[in-house]
Amino acid sequence: MIAALDVDRIIVERLAERERWEPLLPRKKIGYTRSRLFACDAFEVLALLWFPGATTPIHDHGNSYCATRVLAGELHVARYLRSDEARAADSPGLRLVGRSVQHVGEGDALDGARDLHSVANRSHHEALSIHLYAPRYAEFGIYDESGARLATATARYDAVVDF
């Protein structure tokens, strides 16, 4: 499905409206917020506002492809790959495959449940990123360092500011 989407065009369209949607993002000062900017049957676009010290757990993206781009600040990303060989389904094992610092204009792409990551804003300033999920991001797995799946979570929004 993602092959049929022009990811760059979709992101550029949302960026063209940034002056309208960015002031509407909730600011709770801890963690991060997820605000939906656009949704249709095939995909959705979210803005994530990262406050200083915000960190996600290690997580997958369920059955969704995810493309990201940093718009402000920088984000520290640890990438993991699930290794299902010779392990129980509830504890597949993880392999750290990379760490990076993503700056403005840089991003990432993750493909569903095998690609996992954790993201952190280690600076003293807010960071902002835009995310495209296809299909829409419904459920995802949360893992510990050993690869044990700790929980299945339902994706939620802190705000809906569709444009």
N, C-alpha and C positions, 0 to 999 in steps of 0.2 A: 504494500500500500504506500509506504513512504516514497518509493521510487516514482510514484505518480505525482508527488507533491514537489513544488519548487520551494524548498525550505528557505533559501536566501530571499526570494521574492516576498514570501509571507512575513519574514522577520523585518525586512525593509519597510513593508507596508505598516507594520505596527510602530516601527521607529519613527515614521513620518508623523505619527500622531502623539509622540512622546510628550510634547508640551501640554497636551490636553489630559493625558492619563496619569502622568507622574505625580502631579500635586494631589491626586485622589488616593494615592497609596496609603494604607494605614501605617502609622508610626507608633509602635508599641515599645520601642527602645531596647528590647531584649530579644534575642533569637532572630528569627526572620519571618517575614510575612509573604504569603502567596496570594497574588491578586490576578484574577482571570481578566484578560484583555479581549479575548475573542474565542468563540467556540462554534464549531459546526459538527456534523456527524463524523467527519474524517479526522479532525484534529482540534487542538486548543492551544492557545498562546497565553502564557502567564508571565507576569513580572514578579521577580523575587527581590525583596528589599532586605538586605543583610545588615544587621546592626553589629557594632564592634563585639567580637567574641562569639558570634553566632557559629554554631557547628551542627551539622546534621549527623545522625548515626550513619553507619554503613548501610546502604540500601540499594535495591534494584528498582526497576521501573515497570514491574509487572509485565504486561504484554505490550507496552508502549515503547516506541522509539523516542529518544529525547535528543534534541539539538539545543545547545545553549550558546549565549554570547554575553560577555561582560560589557555593561554600559558605563559603569562608574566604579572606581575603586579597584580592588584586586581580590581574587578568591584562590584559596589553596585547595587543591583537589588531590585526593588519593584515589587511584583507580585500582579496582580488584576484578579478578575473573573467577567465576565459580568453576570449581573442578569437581564434577559429579562422579568421576571414576572411583570405584571401590569405596564409596562412602554412602551412608544412609541418606535418603531423600531429605530428611529434616536437618541434616548436618553435612552439606556437600563439600565443605572445605573452601577456603579462599586463598588466592594467590595475589599478592600485591604486584601489580604490573607497571606501576608508575606513580610518580608524584610530580605535580606541576604547580606553578603559580600562574594564574590566568589574569592578564591585564586587559584594559579596555580594548575592545575589538576582537579579543580572542575568545574561544569557546571550546566546546566539546560535543561529541555525539556518542550516545550510548544506545545499545540495542537490547531492550527488554530485560529478561530475567537473568541472563548470563553475565552481563556487564553491570558491575556495581561500583559505587563510589561513595565517598564522604566529602563534604564541602565545608570549608570554614572561612570566615572573615577574621583574620588575625590582626587586622589593623585597628587603629583608633577612630576610624571614619566609616561611614556607611558605604556599602557597595550595592550595586544594582545589576541584576542580570535578567535576561529575557530567555524564556524556555518555550520550545514547541514540542508538544507531545502528540504522537500519532500511533494508534488511535488515542482518544482522550484518556487521561491518566486516572484510573479508577482505584486500583489496589496495588500495593507494593509490599515487598518483604524487607524487614529490618534484621540485620545480622550482627553477631559479635565477631571479634577478631579471629575466632577459631572457625568461623563459617557456619556456626549454628544459627538457624533461623529463629530469632527471638519472638517475632510477631508478624502478623499480616495486618497492615494498616490500610485505612481508606483515605484516599486523597481528599483534601478539603481546601477551601478558599478562605482567606481572611477578608477578602472583598471581591466583588464582581464589578468591574468598571468597563464593561464591553464597549468597544468602539467599532 
